[in-house]
Amino acid sequence: MITTKFQFATEEYKTAETRKKELRAHMKERRAQNENRDVKELLQIENLFRVFDEMQGAGTCLTVFVYLSYSSESPTDRLIETLIEGGYTVCCPRVEKDRLLAVEFGEDFTLSDYGIREPVGEPFQGKIDVSITPFLAVDEKGNRLGYGGGYYDRFFTENPDVLRIAYGYDFQVVKEVPSEPWDKKMQYVVTDKRIVKIDSEQKKI
């Protein structure tokens, strides 16, 4: 009993950064074991468009910022294709120094130092309406765990009016994600099984 209490106290007093590091390692391993990705991908796209349908008829006038999926992340190639076919403007991220830039999707790409595809071209100068945001873990309060670089947090600070949608698999939704004052909360969580609208009522769709 004493040992159990000691372990609980040790866990409780870990720093947020230590807990984030441990959660990142766990979720990377869990995501690598993910199965039935094709089925889940279609369900994710369907749920995302349900969110768009709620946006007061905004429809295809939206400019959507979509990550280019890498490794075991939720795939976005089919989503991007669907958006473009529907007449949406699609931008994707490119890292320059410590900033995340939005560049309109095209046929030309380069690879970052991490092997991630990045679009070639000038940064988009218009208004970004929605960000389809990758994550390792997220909770139903909107706390998001990324890879630790802070790129999206800085992007959201520079673009405060962007609707922030966390887009991933349902098993990535956890009870609690450690958060710090500079972390930007998501406004929606979209997975293959649910939509969570982050507000005072914690509405689930």
N, C-alpha and C positions, 0 to 999 in steps of 0.2 A: 504493500500500500504506500509506503513512504517513497519507494522508488518510482512508482507511478506518478505520484504528486510532483516529484522532482522533475520527471520527464515533461510533464504538462507545463510546469513553470518555465522550463528551458525553452520549449516551443513557443510559449506565449511571449517571451521577451526577446526572441530573435528579431533582428532588424527587418524592416520591410524589404530591403535589398537582398538580404539573405534568403528570406522566404520566396521572393521573386525568382532568385537563381535556382532554388530547389524545384519550384513549380515549373520553370522553363524546362529543366532537364527531364522532369517526369512527362510533361506534355509533348515534348519532341519525340520521346520514345513511344508514347501512346499513339501519337498521330502517325508514326511510321508503320504501325501495325494495323492501320485502318483498312477496312474492306468495303466492297460494294460502292466504290467511289462514283461510278457512272450513274447509278441510281440516285445516290445522295446529291450529286451535282444537279440533276434535273429538278429535284425537290427544292433545292436551295434557290435556283433560278425562279421557280414558281412562287416561292414565298417572297422573294425580293420584289417581284412585280406586284404582289398583293400590297406591299408597302407603297410602291409608286402609285397604285390605284387610289390609295388613301390621301394622296397629297393634293387634294382639291383640284383635280383635273389638270395638274401640271403637265402630265403626259410627256410627249417627245420634245418639249422645249427645254428639258433638263440637260445640263451638262454633268456627266458622271465621271468621277475620278476613280479608276479601277486599277488595283495592283495587278501586275503580271505575275501569275503564280509560279512558284519555284518549289522544287522538291515535293514534300508531302503536304504543302498548303492546299486548301480548297481550290480546285482549278477554276480559272476565269476565262480561258480562251472561248469556250462556248457562250459564256455570259456576254463577253465583249462582242462576239459575232451577232448574238441576239439583239443587243442594244443598237448596234450599227444598222442592222436590218430594219429595226423599228424606228430609225430616224433620230436616235439620240446622238448627242455629241459625246465622244468618249476621249478622255485624257488618261494618261498613265504616268506613273512616277519615274523621275530620274533624280539621282542624288548628285548634287554638286556641293563639295565641301561638306558642311553640316546641314544643308537645306534639302528639302524634298520639293522638286519642281514638277509642275503639271505640264505635260507635253501631249499634244493631240496625237491620238493613235494613228499609226501609218504602217507602211510595209518595212521600214528600215529600223534596225535595232543594233545596239552594241551590247556587250556583256560587261557587267560590273566586275570588280575584283572578286566578288563572291559568286560569280557565274549567273547573276540575275539579269534577265533581259531589261534593257532600258531603251525608250524611244529616242530617235534622233530627230532634231528639229529645234525650233525656237520655243521657249516657254509660252504657254497659252496665256493670253492677255485678258480673256473674258472672265465672267463670273462662274465659279464652280458651285454647283448646287448640292451635290451629294458625293460623299466619299465612301466607297466600298472598301472597308478596312480589314486587313488580315489580323489575326491574333493567334497567340498560343493558348490563352485562356481568357475567359470573360465571366463576370458574374451578372446576376439579374439587376444589380444596381448600376450597371454600365461601366464598372471598373474593368479595364482592358490590360492584359499582359502581352506586350510585344516582345521584340528581340533585345531590347535594352539600349538601342541607339538614340531614342527620343525623337526620331525624325517626324513621326506623325504628330506627336505633341506639339512640336514647333510649327508644323504645317497648319494645325488647327488654330494655333495662336495667331498666325498670320492671316488665316481665313476663318474668322469666327462665325460666319453665317453658314458655313457648310454643314449640311445634315450628316451626322456621323453614324454610319451603319457598320457594326461589326459583323463580318461575314465568315462563317466557318461551320464546322461540324458540331452536332449536338453534344457529343461527349466532351467537347472543349468548354462547355458551360459548367462552371464549378460553383460551389457554395460561396466562396469568398476569394477575391483577388486582392493581395496587398496593394495599397495605393499610397501615393505621396502627393503633396500639394500641387505639384506641377503636372500630374497626370490628367489628361483630358478624358472625361467620361463619354461613352457612347450614348447615342439617343435611341438606337434600335439595336437589337441582336437578331440576326437572321441565320437560321440553321436549316438543316434538312428536315427537322421535326417541328419547329416552332418559330414564332415571331414574338419577341418581347419588346414592347414599347416602354422605354425608360421614363417613367413619370412617377408622381406621388402615389399612384394607385397600382404601380407595377403591372400594367395591363398585359395580358398574354393573348395573342391572337391564334 
